[in-house]
Amino acid sequence: MEPIVTLKEKCRKCYCCVRSCPVKAIKVDKSYTEIIFDRCIGCGNCLSNCPQQAKTVADKVGVTEQLLASGDMAIAVLGSSFPAFFHNATPGQLAAGLKKLGFAEAHEGAYGAELIAGHYARITQQRSMPLISSHCPAIVDLIERHYPKLLKNLIPVVSPMVAMGRFLKEVLGPQVRIVYISSCIAAKFDTNMKETRGAIDIVLTYRELEGIFKSRQITLQSLPDEPFDGIPPHLGKLFSIDEGTFRAFSIPVDPLDTESVSACGEVNVMGVINDLAAGRISPRLVDLRFCYDGCIGGPGRNHDVTEFYRRNLIINHYKREVPHQTAEHYLRHREPVSLTRGFTSKHSRLDSPKANDIKNILQSTNKFSHKDELNCRACGYRTCREYAVAVYQGLAEIEMCLPYNLQQLEEDRGRLIQKYELARREIEREYGDEFIVGNDRKTLEVLDLIKQVGPTPTTVLIRGESGTGKELTARAIHRYSKRNDKPLVTVNCTTITDSLLESELFGHKRGAFTGAIAEKKGLFEAADGGTIFLDEIGDITPKLQAELLRVLDTGDVRPVGGTAARKVDVRLIAATNRNLEEGVKEGWFREDLYYRLNVFTITMPPLRNRVESIPILVHHFLDKASTKLNKRIVGIEDRAIKALMRYPWPGNIREMHNIIERASVLTHDDIIRLENLPIAFAENYEEGAPTALDLRNSFRAERERHVGKLEKKLVQRFLTEANGNVTRAAKLANIPRRTFYRLLDKYRLKDSDAKGRHNNPGE
Ligand SMILES: Nc1ncnc2c1ncn2[C@@H]1O[C@H](COP(=O)(O)OP(=O)(O)OP(=O)(O)O)[C@@H](O)[C@H]1O
C-alpha cells in the first residue's frame, strides 16, 4: 500500500493539493484528485493542505499492534524531533510508555546522525564537486525523480533513520523488528526503496503512536521515568533543527561562508536545487531539508506549539542529561559495516506539448491573447501555460480554469433563464391559469370536488384515462390550496428509470452510485412547503412504493446512499390510469400505500361522456391556437362541430386539443372547416345523422315527459290528502312550501282545482 491514501468520497476537488504540490504529482480525475506516486516526493504538503482531509497517511497502527502482539523482538526508535512533539511528558515517561506497549527497547534515533557524521566529514573532504546532503528522504526523491542531473552530487550515505536500523540489526540480529517514529512522511517512502529496504520494518508518525497510547489508555504523565536503551546521543540531538545537521556532523558554520549552504523549506530548497541544476552556484556542501524549520516542522509535527517553542524544546533536551541503560553489546559495535547507499534515476519524462498544442488548450479556455492569461493560480498551477502543459500531459482538466468556468456558468445561466422562460410560457399556454373548461355535469362535479379538497391538506388520488385532464386538475387543486405560493413539483413516474426515479425523488449522496459525482437534493425537498404531483403512480416499483409510504407516514426524506433523514412538509397529489385495486389483488401495488392514497379520489370522465362540453372545449382550444400561431381564427363551421361530437375520442381531450391546433394550422381563412380535420372525421360525417348528443337529448325529452306525468299525479295526491291546504300538502310531501308552489305553477294546478279534483279522484 502507498504511504498516502486518497479518500475519494471526501475529496471535493478544491485543488489545494495541486496548488501545494511542489512537483505537480497530482492528477485531477472526474470526481477526485489522485497522487501520481512515480512523481511524488513524499513531502506531505498535500496532507497538510487538504481542507477536507481527503489525503491521509496509510495507517500503520494495525501492523504495529500485530507486531507487538506477535512476540517478536520489537525495538522503538524515536526520531530526534520527538521532544518537540511529546513535550507534555518527560523522555523517561515516553520510554516507559513504549515499554508498556510491548517494545523490548526504546532508542533515541539522534544517535543515527552521529553514526553517519564521520562519513559526511570524510566525503566532503575527498570530493570537490558540490555535495548535497541525502539524509532528507524528500530531497533524495526530488533529485531521483525530477533532477537526475544532480544524482552524482548526492552524498552516498544513508539517513540517520536507516543508519539506526542497520546498526540495530547488526548488533541484535536480522530477526529484530525496528519501528521508527518521527514527524516525517517521506521516511515512510524510504522503507520501500531498493537502496534502503530492510533496515526499518515500520515507520510510524508521532500522531499514530499517540493514537496507540490513547487506545491502550496509557497516560504518559502518570508513568514513572524509565531509561532509554542504546547509546545516548550528544550533538545528534540537535539534528532535527535548522542547521542542526552541521552541528550534529561537527561541520563549522559561518554565515559569511558560501562554501557550506543550508536551506530548509520548499521555496528555499527549490531555489537552491534550481541554482545547482543551472550551475549558478557551486558550494562545497549543501545541506537541504524539505520541511520548513527542519525536521521539527515535518508534516506530522505538533501543531499546538510554535516553531520557536519547538526549537527551544529540542535545545533544552540537548542540554539535559537523559538516563540511558546501555547494554554492553552496543558499546562493542560502534558502527555498522555499511552506511553507504546508491541512488537511481527514477525520472520519467512526460510528453512535452508543442507551441500549437498549448495554444489550442489555452484557446479552449477562452484565452486568445496574452492579456487573457490571468495567471490567477486558482487551478493550482502558477501560470496558465503551466496549466495548459498539465492538461496536455493528462494531469489537469479543462474544467479547472476558474475564470473560464465563471464565464461558462454565466452563459449557462443565461441559457437556462431563457429555457425556463420558454418552458414557463409553454406550461402557461398548455394549462392556462385555471381553465378547466366544460359545462357538462361531470366536469362541474369535478370542479366542485377541486374546490372542496383544494384548501385541505388531504392527499388526492386522481384517476382517469390518459389525456382527460388529470394534471390540469392537480394544478387546480394546488391553486386552490393554502400552499399556492409554494412550488408545485410535477413528476411523471414513467419517464425516468426506476433507479433514477428514487434519486430524483429523494436525492442522493455523493458517490451513492456510479455517476453520483455530487450530492443532489430530491424533488420532495424541492417541493417542501408545497405540493408534489406524482403522475402515473401505478407504475412505480414495490421498493419505491415502500419508500414513498415511509415518507408519507413520517415526513422524513432519506437520500439514496445516505442515512440522515430530512423533514419535509409536502402535500401529495397522485394520478393513475391503472386499476390499483387489481394491482393490490395481483400484488404489484402495495395495499397500505393504496389506502394511504385513496383518501380523496377524483375520477376524470372521458371525453366521450362529456359530449355536451365539446363545443365549448373546441372554442377554448381555438383561442389557444390563435394565440400560439398568431393567426386570427373566429370560429368553426357547424359540420365540423357535429363531426367532432360524433367521434369516439380514444385520446380524450389531449387528442382534441391537437386536432384543433392542426386544423388551425391548415385552414386558409379564419374558419375551421370539416376539411381541415383529419380525414376520418369527414368519412364519419353523414349529413343529418344524429350526434351522440342528439340521441341523448331525445332520450332526455322522453324521460322528462314520463317523470313529469308522475310528478304531477303525486302533487295532486298530496293536495287532495291535505284537503287543498298547500302548507299541509308540502309537509306531507316533506318538501319546502315554496317548492310545492313551484310545482303547482309548473303543472298549472290551483288550490281550487285541487279541491275540485279531490271530489273527482278518477282524473
Ligand atoms: N377540462 C379541460 N379543459 C381544458 N383543457 C383540458 C381539459 N382537460 C384536459 N385539457 C387539456 O388536455 C391536455 C391533457 O391534459 P392533462 O395533461 O391534464 O391530462 P392527463 O390526464 O394528465 O394526461 P396523462 O394521463 O397522459 O398524463 C392538456 O393540454 C390540457 O390542457
PDBQT file of the ligand as one rigid body, heavy atoms in Angstrom, charges set to zero:
ROOT
HETATM    1  N1  LIG A 801     -61.305  20.279 -18.933  1.00  0.00    +0.000 N 
HETATM    2  C1  LIG A 801     -60.284  20.732 -19.676  1.00  0.00    +0.000 A 
HETATM    3  N2  LIG A 801     -60.291  21.981 -20.104  1.00  0.00    +0.000 NA
HETATM    4  C2  LIG A 801     -59.297  22.465 -20.874  1.00  0.00    +0.000 A 
HETATM    5  N3  LIG A 801     -58.217  21.740 -21.281  1.00  0.00    +0.000 NA
HETATM    6  C3  LIG A 801     -58.177  20.483 -20.869  1.00  0.00    +0.000 A 
HETATM    7  C4  LIG A 801     -59.175  19.901 -20.041  1.00  0.00    +0.000 A 
HETATM    8  N4  LIG A 801     -58.833  18.629 -19.788  1.00  0.00    +0.000 NA
HETATM    9  C5  LIG A 801     -57.662  18.409 -20.416  1.00  0.00    +0.000 A 
HETATM   10  N5  LIG A 801     -57.258  19.517 -21.073  1.00  0.00    +0.000 N 
HETATM   11  C6  LIG A 801     -56.061  19.655 -21.883  1.00  0.00    +0.000 C 
HETATM   12  O1  LIG A 801     -55.735  18.360 -22.391  1.00  0.00    +0.000 OA
HETATM   13  C7  LIG A 801     -54.351  18.097 -22.352  1.00  0.00    +0.000 C 
HETATM   14  C8  LIG A 801     -54.096  16.887 -21.485  1.00  0.00    +0.000 C 
HETATM   15  O2  LIG A 801     -54.402  17.184 -20.134  1.00  0.00    +0.000 OA
HETATM   16  P1  LIG A 801     -53.598  16.554 -18.908  1.00  0.00    +0.000 P 
HETATM   17  O3  LIG A 801     -52.151  16.503 -19.240  1.00  0.00    +0.000 OA
HETATM   18  O4  LIG A 801     -54.018  17.249 -17.685  1.00  0.00    +0.000 OA
HETATM   19  O5  LIG A 801     -54.171  15.080 -18.956  1.00  0.00    +0.000 OA
HETATM   20  P2  LIG A 801     -53.704  13.803 -18.141  1.00  0.00    +0.000 P 
HETATM   21  O6  LIG A 801     -54.944  13.047 -17.793  1.00  0.00    +0.000 OA
HETATM   22  O7  LIG A 801     -52.843  14.227 -17.021  1.00  0.00    +0.000 OA
HETATM   23  O8  LIG A 801     -52.889  13.029 -19.225  1.00  0.00    +0.000 OA
HETATM   24  P3  LIG A 801     -51.861  11.811 -18.983  1.00  0.00    +0.000 P 
HETATM   25  O9  LIG A 801     -52.665  10.707 -18.321  1.00  0.00    +0.000 OA
HETATM   26  O10 LIG A 801     -51.449  11.460 -20.362  1.00  0.00    +0.000 OA
HETATM   27  O11 LIG A 801     -50.798  12.370 -18.125  1.00  0.00    +0.000 OA
HETATM   28  C9  LIG A 801     -53.743  19.365 -21.816  1.00  0.00    +0.000 C 
HETATM   29  O12 LIG A 801     -53.358  20.134 -22.935  1.00  0.00    +0.000 OA
HETATM   30  C10 LIG A 801     -54.833  20.070 -21.076  1.00  0.00    +0.000 C 
HETATM   31  O13 LIG A 801     -54.686  21.451 -21.066  1.00  0.00    +0.000 OA
ENDROOT
TORSDOF 0
